[in-house]
Amino acid sequence: MNANLPLIAAFINFIVICFADTLSPEMQMYWENHMVQPYFDNTTKRELTAIAGQTCQLHCRVKSLGDRAVSWIRKRDLHILTVGILTYTNDQRFQSLHTDGSDEWTLRITSPQARDSGVYECQVSTEPKISQAFRVNVVVSKANILGNSELFVKSGSDINLTCEALQSPQPPSFIYWYKGGRVINYSQRGGISVLTEQQTRTSRLVISRASPSDSGNYTCAPSNSDSASVVVHVIKGEHPAAMQHGINGANVAYSSTYVIISLNDSIFHGTTLTTLPVA
């Protein structure tokens, strides 16, 4: 039946248009509000993966709405979240957005959490009521630095850290590296290279010829994921527990698209990795 609603509505609209000159404004309004049945635009995206903490929106399009009301309902507890543009929940993270003259009714969820995952219904106050279901999956995206959370590197070797942001629905627009809470300063210490491959959602930090002053807490912070950290100890001599051996003098090249962060913190795109000279 629902599949035929657009055709029925179009036919009735055609009749109204043909006889528009003979109908009073009141009769035209009656036809629009009582004879033409609303129907949903089924081309809208109805399954959404959202990142925890980042605003998401559900877009419901209703044709031939007339004087009916559109409500958003949370399916798991049948809680009415909004009616029209009014919010009917104490949780102010939920809000209905609508522009006059538009057929789109949007449910905006600010700072979604994992508990907000589930089905939401866009409901029209016809008799009987009609509704369209939307499924939301809220994921907690967290970066991951490969290896142990504590790393021991022999003095003179390379520090080689690889960060992944695989849980996010979309590739991050950037991935920053920090040491001790500050963005790594490339000008104070040469021999530092950063390679970010957006398609594989990874970033690699290489610090050549590490010295004890390079010890500290290193953090990887993607634009759309929680950060990850690792503690690096640069020591003189071997440490049997978790020693990472650098590859001195190695030149690394990648064919994937990536971003190089230069000395002046500008961002350049290219196809090979340039290793800065050691100071």
C-alpha positions as CSV (number, residue, x, y, z in Angstrom):
1,M,0.0,0.0,0.0
2,N,2.8,2.5,0.9
3,A,4.4,1.9,-2.4
4,N,1.3,3.3,-4.1
5,L,0.9,6.4,-2.0
6,P,3.1,8.6,-4.2
7,L,1.0,7.7,-7.2
8,I,-2.3,8.2,-5.4
9,A,-1.1,11.6,-4.0
10,A,0.1,12.7,-7.5
11,F,-3.3,11.7,-9.0
12,I,-5.3,13.6,-6.4
13,N,-3.0,16.6,-6.7
14,F,-3.6,16.5,-10.5
15,I,-7.4,16.6,-9.9
16,V,-7.0,19.5,-7.5
17,I,-4.9,21.4,-10.0
18,C,-7.4,20.8,-12.8
19,F,-10.3,22.1,-10.7
20,A,-8.4,24.7,-8.8
21,D,-10.3,27.5,-10.4
22,T,-13.7,26.1,-9.3
23,L,-12.7,25.4,-5.7
24,S,-12.8,28.0,-2.9
25,P,-9.6,28.5,-0.9
26,E,-11.3,26.7,2.0
27,M,-12.1,23.7,-0.2
28,Q,-8.6,23.6,-1.6
29,M,-7.2,23.6,2.0
30,Y,-9.6,20.8,2.9
31,W,-8.4,18.7,-0.1
32,E,-4.8,19.2,0.8
33,N,-5.3,18.4,4.5
34,H,-7.8,15.5,4.3
35,M,-7.8,14.0,0.9
36,V,-4.1,14.0,0.0
37,Q,-2.2,11.4,2.1
38,P,1.3,12.2,3.3
39,Y,4.1,9.9,2.3
40,F,7.8,9.5,2.9
41,D,10.7,10.2,0.6
42,N,12.5,6.8,0.7
43,T,15.7,8.1,-0.8
44,T,17.0,9.4,2.5
45,K,19.7,7.6,4.4
46,R,18.2,5.6,7.1
47,E,21.2,3.8,8.7
48,L,23.8,6.0,10.3
49,T,27.1,5.4,12.1
50,A,27.9,8.2,14.4
51,I,31.0,8.9,16.5
52,A,30.5,9.3,20.2
53,G,30.7,13.0,21.1
54,Q,30.2,14.3,17.6
55,T,26.8,15.7,16.6
56,C,24.7,13.5,14.2
57,Q,21.5,14.2,12.3
58,L,18.6,12.1,11.0
59,H,16.8,13.5,8.0
60,C,13.2,12.6,7.4
61,R,11.3,14.0,4.3
62,V,7.6,13.9,4.3
63,K,5.6,14.8,1.1
64,S,2.1,16.3,1.2
65,L,2.2,16.8,4.9
66,G,-0.7,19.3,5.1
67,D,-1.6,20.2,8.6
68,R,-0.3,17.0,10.1
69,A,2.5,16.9,12.7
70,V,5.8,15.1,12.5
71,S,7.2,13.5,15.6
72,W,10.5,11.8,16.5
73,I,10.2,8.7,18.7
74,R,12.9,6.6,20.4
75,K,11.8,3.1,19.6
76,R,13.3,1.2,22.5
77,D,11.2,2.9,25.1
78,L,8.6,4.6,22.8
79,H,9.7,8.0,24.2
80,I,8.4,11.0,22.3
81,L,11.4,13.2,21.7
82,T,10.0,15.9,19.6
83,V,6.7,17.0,18.1
84,G,7.0,19.5,15.3
85,I,9.9,21.7,16.4
86,L,9.1,21.3,20.1
87,T,11.2,19.1,22.3
88,Y,9.3,16.7,24.7
89,T,12.2,15.3,26.6
90,N,14.4,16.6,29.4
91,D,17.4,15.5,27.5
92,Q,18.2,18.7,25.6
93,R,20.7,16.8,23.4
94,F,17.7,16.0,21.2
95,Q,16.3,18.7,18.9
96,S,14.0,18.9,15.9
97,L,15.1,21.2,13.0
98,H,12.7,22.4,10.3
99,T,12.6,25.2,7.8
100,D,9.3,26.7,6.8
101,G,8.3,25.5,3.4
102,S,10.6,22.5,3.5
103,D,9.5,18.9,3.6
104,E,12.5,17.9,5.7
105,W,12.3,17.2,9.5
106,T,15.7,16.6,11.1
107,L,16.4,15.1,14.4
108,R,19.7,16.4,15.8
109,I,21.5,14.5,18.5
110,T,24.2,16.5,20.2
111,S,27.1,14.6,21.8
112,P,25.7,11.2,21.1
113,Q,26.8,8.3,23.4
114,A,26.9,4.6,22.9
115,R,23.6,4.3,24.8
116,D,21.9,6.4,22.1
117,S,22.4,3.6,19.6
118,G,19.1,2.1,18.3
119,V,16.0,2.8,16.2
120,Y,14.4,6.2,15.9
121,E,11.0,6.7,14.2
122,C,9.8,9.7,12.2
123,Q,6.1,9.5,12.7
124,V,3.2,11.5,11.0
125,S,0.0,12.1,12.8
126,T,-2.3,10.5,10.2
127,E,-5.0,8.0,11.0
128,P,-3.7,5.4,11.1
129,K,-0.2,6.9,11.8
130,I,2.6,6.3,9.4
131,S,6.2,6.1,10.4
132,Q,9.7,5.6,9.0
133,A,12.5,3.9,11.0
134,F,16.1,5.1,11.2
135,R,18.9,3.1,12.8
136,V,21.8,4.8,14.6
137,N,25.0,3.1,15.7
138,V,27.1,5.2,18.0
139,V,30.7,4.0,18.1
140,V,33.5,5.1,20.5
141,S,36.4,5.7,18.2
142,K,39.8,5.5,19.9
143,A,43.2,5.6,18.3
144,N,45.7,2.9,18.9
145,I,49.5,3.0,18.9
146,L,51.0,-0.3,17.8
147,G,53.1,-2.1,20.4
148,N,53.3,-1.9,24.2
149,S,52.2,1.1,26.2
150,E,55.8,1.5,27.4
151,L,58.7,1.4,25.0
152,F,62.4,1.1,25.6
153,V,64.7,2.3,22.8
154,K,68.5,2.1,22.7
155,S,70.2,5.5,22.4
156,G,71.3,6.1,18.9
157,S,68.5,4.0,17.4
158,D,65.3,5.3,15.8
159,I,62.0,5.8,17.6
160,N,59.3,4.4,15.3
161,L,55.7,4.8,16.3
162,T,52.6,3.9,14.3
163,C,49.2,5.2,15.2
164,E,45.9,3.7,13.8
165,A,42.4,5.3,13.8
166,L,40.5,2.3,12.4
167,Q,37.3,2.6,14.4
168,S,36.1,5.9,13.0
169,P,33.5,5.7,10.2
170,Q,35.4,8.2,8.1
171,P,39.2,8.8,7.7
172,P,40.5,11.5,10.0
173,S,41.2,14.8,8.3
174,F,44.4,15.1,10.3
175,I,46.5,13.2,13.0
176,Y,48.7,15.2,15.3
177,W,51.6,13.9,17.4
178,Y,52.3,15.4,20.9
179,K,55.2,14.9,23.3
180,G,54.4,15.7,26.9
181,G,51.2,17.5,25.9
182,R,52.8,19.8,23.3
183,V,52.7,19.4,19.5
184,I,56.1,18.0,18.5
185,N,58.4,20.8,17.5
186,Y,60.3,19.9,14.4
187,S,62.5,22.9,14.3
188,Q,64.1,22.3,17.7
189,R,65.3,18.8,16.8
190,G,65.9,17.6,13.3
191,G,65.6,14.1,12.1
192,I,61.8,13.9,12.7
193,S,59.4,12.6,10.0
194,V,55.6,12.3,10.1
195,L,53.7,10.3,7.6
196,T,49.9,10.2,7.6
197,E,48.1,8.0,5.2
198,Q,44.4,9.0,5.1
199,Q,43.1,6.0,3.2
200,T,44.6,3.5,5.7
201,R,44.0,5.8,8.6
202,T,47.5,5.5,10.0
203,S,50.2,7.9,11.0
204,R,53.9,7.1,11.5
205,L,56.3,9.1,13.6
206,V,60.0,8.5,13.1
207,I,62.6,10.1,15.3
208,S,66.1,9.4,14.1
209,R,69.1,8.7,16.4
210,A,67.2,9.0,19.6
211,S,68.9,10.4,22.7
212,P,67.8,10.3,26.3
213,S,66.2,13.8,25.8
214,D,63.7,12.2,23.5
215,S,62.3,10.2,26.3
216,G,58.7,11.1,27.3
217,N,55.0,10.5,26.8
218,Y,54.1,10.5,23.1
219,T,50.4,11.0,22.1
220,C,48.7,10.4,18.8
221,A,45.5,12.5,18.3
222,P,43.3,12.0,15.2
223,S,40.7,14.6,14.4
224,N,37.8,12.2,14.9
225,S,39.0,9.7,17.6
226,D,40.1,9.7,21.2
227,S,43.9,10.0,21.5
228,A,46.3,7.2,22.4
229,S,49.6,7.5,24.2
230,V,52.8,5.6,24.8
231,V,55.7,6.2,27.2
232,V,59.1,6.0,25.5
233,H,62.4,5.5,27.4
234,V,65.6,6.1,25.5
235,I,68.4,4.3,27.4
236,K,72.0,3.6,27.0
237,G,72.6,-0.1,26.6
238,E,70.1,-3.0,26.1
239,H,66.9,-3.4,28.0
240,P,65.6,-7.0,27.7
241,A,61.9,-6.3,28.4
242,A,60.8,-4.2,25.4
243,M,63.6,-2.9,23.3
244,Q,62.8,-1.3,19.9
245,H,65.7,-1.3,17.6
246,G,65.8,1.6,15.1
247,I,66.7,1.4,11.5
248,N,69.5,3.9,11.2
249,G,70.0,5.7,7.9
250,A,67.0,4.0,6.3
251,N,65.1,5.9,3.7
252,V,61.4,5.1,3.7
253,A,59.1,5.7,0.7
254,Y,55.4,5.2,0.3
255,S,53.1,5.3,-2.7
256,S,50.0,6.0,-0.7
257,T,48.6,9.4,-0.3
258,Y,49.8,11.1,2.8
259,V,50.4,14.4,4.6
260,I,53.9,15.7,5.6
261,I,54.1,18.2,8.4
262,S,57.0,20.6,7.6
263,L,59.3,22.6,9.8
264,N,56.9,25.6,9.8
265,D,53.9,23.3,10.6
266,S,52.4,23.8,7.1
267,I,50.8,20.7,5.5
268,F,51.9,19.4,2.1
269,H,50.6,16.5,0.1
270,G,52.9,14.1,-1.8
271,T,53.8,10.6,-2.7
272,T,57.2,10.1,-0.9
273,L,58.3,10.5,2.6
274,T,61.0,13.0,3.2
275,T,63.2,12.5,6.3
276,L,64.5,15.7,7.8
277,P,68.3,15.8,8.5
278,V,69.6,15.2,11.9
279,A,70.6,18.4,13.6
